[in-house]
Amino acid sequence: MIRTAISLAALAITMLFMSPAFAQMRVHVSSTAEDTVGNRLTFAIREGIRRSAAMTLVDREQDAFILVRIVTLDPDRNDTASSTRTIYSVVWTTKTLHDTPVEMYLTSSVGLCGARRVAQCADGLVADTDREASEVRGWLQNFLDRTKR
């Protein structure tokens, strides 16, 4: 009975991740960015994921397998029109494969990004997202390999 359930789960995972429609890891980015530089950073992260060959950006959280949550704020807290930097905190999570999925913490990062370095900061965070997506793919592949035995 348990082996049948595991086999069915493995089949579902295989169909989900091996089909052309789901070849890319689905990622959702949610943001709380009220500062100018933070908004630009979040936009650049989303665009980087859109351009990725290994990930696809989804609009709805429930459609994603990797969740990226970013919070930014202006450390100077002065005139937001002349904001020159942002402090960010990013948390990456994934979902379990249960009928009622539960979010599972992957990692987090905190940093400071200047207005002139938004593209570089975003590239680094997109690369971090890709690394987490690769790790999750590896977990899924290990699961599938074990069920084939």
Buried (B, 14 or more C-beta within 10 A) or exposed (E): EEEEEEEEBBEEBBEEBEEEEEEBBBBBBEBEBEBBBBBBBBBBBBBBBEEBEBBBBBEEEEEBBBBBBBBBBBBBEEEBEEBEBBBBBBBBBBBEBEEEEEEEEBEEEEBEBEBEBBBEBBBBBBEBBBEBBEBBBEEBEEBBEEBEE
